[in-house]
């Protein structure tokens, strides 16, 4: 299973009734987790641009793009850690 498929499966499970306790305990909303997933996709897309078989990224890689993705790392990783700790 690809990383993209794993992330989608986690989003589906987190949005289900079965994860209600984890959502309440972590305080992370579904839209917050979706935002972290989008950040993860952009990181992976930028990294995959290094492979000769990959297509061009939707936003060209630049120092500015790297800076924005790195600045977003802290908040998004905190979201993921809050869910992990709630589990």
JOCORMO-V777558 format. One record per residue. N is the residue number from 1. RES is the residue in three letters. PHI is phi in whole degrees, -180 to 180 (NA if undefined). Layout:
BEGIN
n=N res=RES phi=PHI
n=N res=RES phi=PHI
END
This chain:
BEGIN
n=1 res=UNK phi=NA
n=2 res=UNK phi=-73
n=3 res=UNK phi=-61
n=4 res=UNK phi=-62
n=5 res=UNK phi=-67
n=6 res=UNK phi=-63
n=7 res=UNK phi=-62
n=8 res=UNK phi=-64
n=9 res=UNK phi=-65
n=10 res=UNK phi=-62
n=11 res=UNK phi=-60
n=12 res=UNK phi=-64
n=13 res=UNK phi=-66
n=14 res=UNK phi=-64
n=15 res=UNK phi=-84
n=16 res=UNK phi=-86
n=17 res=UNK phi=-64
n=18 res=UNK phi=-63
n=19 res=UNK phi=-100
n=20 res=UNK phi=-58
n=21 res=UNK phi=-62
n=22 res=UNK phi=-66
n=23 res=UNK phi=-60
n=24 res=UNK phi=-67
n=25 res=UNK phi=-67
n=26 res=UNK phi=-80
n=27 res=UNK phi=74
n=28 res=UNK phi=-98
n=29 res=UNK phi=-80
n=30 res=UNK phi=-60
n=31 res=UNK phi=-60
n=32 res=UNK phi=-63
n=33 res=UNK phi=-69
n=34 res=UNK phi=-63
n=35 res=UNK phi=-64
n=36 res=UNK phi=-64
n=37 res=UNK phi=-65
n=38 res=UNK phi=-63
n=39 res=UNK phi=-59
n=40 res=UNK phi=-61
n=41 res=UNK phi=-63
n=42 res=UNK phi=-68
n=43 res=UNK phi=-62
n=44 res=UNK phi=-66
n=45 res=UNK phi=-62
n=46 res=UNK phi=-64
n=47 res=UNK phi=-67
n=48 res=UNK phi=-67
n=49 res=UNK phi=-63
n=50 res=UNK phi=-73
n=51 res=UNK phi=-83
n=52 res=UNK phi=-66
n=53 res=UNK phi=-88
n=54 res=UNK phi=-80
n=55 res=UNK phi=-76
n=56 res=UNK phi=-70
n=57 res=UNK phi=-66
n=58 res=UNK phi=-63
n=59 res=UNK phi=-118
n=60 res=UNK phi=-55
n=61 res=UNK phi=-69
n=62 res=UNK phi=-156
n=63 res=UNK phi=-62
n=64 res=UNK phi=-65
n=65 res=UNK phi=-63
n=66 res=UNK phi=-61
n=67 res=UNK phi=-60
n=68 res=UNK phi=-65
n=69 res=UNK phi=-64
n=70 res=UNK phi=-71
n=71 res=UNK phi=-66
n=72 res=UNK phi=-81
n=73 res=UNK phi=-62
n=74 res=UNK phi=-56
n=75 res=UNK phi=-61
n=76 res=UNK phi=-71
n=77 res=UNK phi=-69
n=78 res=UNK phi=-65
n=79 res=UNK phi=-59
n=80 res=UNK phi=-65
n=81 res=UNK phi=-69
n=82 res=UNK phi=-62
n=83 res=UNK phi=-67
n=84 res=UNK phi=-59
n=85 res=UNK phi=-67
n=86 res=UNK phi=-69
n=87 res=UNK phi=-73
END
